[in-house]
Each structure stands twice: as C-alpha cells, then as structure tokens.
C-alpha cells in the first residue's frame, strides 16, 4: 500500500499522526494474516478469512482517505 508514494512521505505521516500509524500497522498485520491463510499456513475458516479481508479493505480505504486529506491540505497551504 502506498507503493507509489515516497517512503519518506509515508514515514513522516506515520510519525505525525498516531491514528494513521496504528491503522497502517493494523493493515500490514491483516495483510500478512490473509496471505498466510490463503497459502494454508494459517488455518482459519472461510467466514473468518472473509471478515479479515473486509476489515483489511476498510483499513485501506480509511488510510487512503487520510492520505488524500493530507495531500489536499498540503496543496492548499503551498
């Protein structure tokens, strides 16, 4: 996520915004668990996996909104 963004910009936002940092880490954890479940390393049922995927998507959407809001504010200031 945020592969097209400058790593320094992402790290700066994580340092400046505790909610963004927490949500980013949560998304990374979910991403890892979903991946492990899909390859069979983490044995979970389909309903749990579907729930994890939905939670991961919601986290990603929230992170994107936070990123976009930051970018919008930055453009207004400059």
JONORFEN-V478213 format. One record per run of one state. SS is the DSSP state (hx for helix, st for strand, lp for the rest). FROM is the first residue (numbers start at 1). TO is the last residue. If there is no record, write none. Layout:
BEGIN
ss=[SS	SS]
from=[FROM	FROM]
to=[TO	TO]
END
This chain:
BEGIN
ss=[lp	hx	lp	hx	lp	hx	lp]
from=[1	7	17	18	39	46	78]
to=[6	16	17	38	45	77	78]
END
